[in-house]
Structure formats: structure tokens, C-alpha cells
Amino acid sequence: QSALTQPASVSGSPGQSVTISCTGTSRDVGAYHYVSWYQQKPGKAPKLIIYEVSKRPSGISSRFSGAKSGNTASLTISGLQAEDEGDYYCCTYMYGSTLEGPFGGGTKLTVL
Amino acid sequence: EVQLVESGGGWVQPGGSLRLSCAGSEFRFSKAWMAWVRQAPGKGLEWVANIKEDGTAENYVASVRGRFTISRDNAKNSVYLHMNSLRGEDTAVYYCARDAAYNKFDIWGQGTRVTVSS
């Protein structure tokens, strides 16, 4: 069980844009500007691609963008490429303990 | 090169114990919160525990509290996860990660696999 809700899967064709949602509550996503996103390829460690809702680490393509509205954060990947295929996880911060932990359940992105 | 390298994974019987280690290099280890994150086969990421820079504060996910202990040795640039009373549901790849701020995990190790089975 995850604290944050993500769609299990999304798909898009090369060149298109896709958006992955991440829904939390007013105690986590809605309360703080601390949402991060991770990309994971099969057999590899996760990789930070967005932090503090919309900031990109050095070296991350500008095709990746993040936003937040209320209790829902989103990751948009524009100009979809075959190499973008993989799993994507959102993560939040919440003060105090949590039963479920800070990660979303993950979304599998398929590039058609 | 900035990196984290985990070790100590393996196979253990239910009820057994294991200690995972994670060594950091090329960053100020003693100034960083560190965390363990696991991933069961075919499942998503699960945050397990974290520890403050100086080791004076620790947090755990409810499912491991009382069974797992996170610790660190800043002189060795290392963080550890002591796992006791292991269960089948603890089977996973365990990653250590640097928590740069408020669950911003910006450096990850390659992972070490733990299998709990009879």
C-alpha cells in the first residue's frame, strides 16, 4: 500500500506528450513543495529526474517537467522517445511518521 | 566519482538476520541524511528507514520497526541496515540513497539482493 496514488500504466507514441499524475493528501503533496520523481529502467537503480515539484537536476532533459495543483502532482514528458520507457515513481515529504512511506505505487510508461 | 556501493545481501532463512552495508565516496557523507529503500520482486519502491547526519535520529516504516535498525559510521563513510526476524515479505533488492533534503534521493547505490526463504 502506497501513500500516493499513481496510474499503473500510461503509453504514448514517439513525439507525443504524456502526463503521469500523483495524488496524495493535504498532509503531504498538498502541504509541501517537496515532490520528487524518479525514473527506473529494468534492473537498474532509480534516477532522480524532478525535485521540489518542478526542478530538474543537472543533466536531466528539459523534456521532463513537473507541476502541482492542490493534492496532485504531475510529471509531463514531452517529445516522447523510446529511451523514456520505464517505470516512474513520485515521492513526497510528510512531517511525522507514516504507515505507507513516501513513494507512489509507480507508473509503467510504454512508448508505442 | 560520486557513488554509493551496497554489500551484504544474500539468502537467509525466515527468522534469521542479515546486515547490509553501504559505502559512500566523493561527497560529504557526514553532512547527509541517508536512507534505505527496497523493492520486492515485480513491485514498487518502498522507503524503509533513514538516519540523520550525526546518527542522532532514525525513522522507520511501520512494517520493519522493531526488527530493523539503521546505523552509520561517518569515519568509514558507511551506513548499515541491521535486519532481524526476517520474513518472506522482506525479500527485495535493497538500495541505499542519499536524502539531500525532504526525501530528495539524489544518489543511489546499485542495490543488494536479499532473499528470505526456507
Interface residues (C-beta under 8 A of the other chain):
Chain A: S2 Y32 Y34 S36 Y38 Q40 A45 P46 K47 L48 Y51 E52 P57 D87 Y89 C91 T92 Y93 S97 T98 L99 E100 G101 P102 F103 G104 G105 G106
Chain B: V37 G44 L45 E46 W47 V48 N59 V61 A62 Y95 A100 A101 Y102 N103 K104 F105 D106 W108 G109 Q110 G111
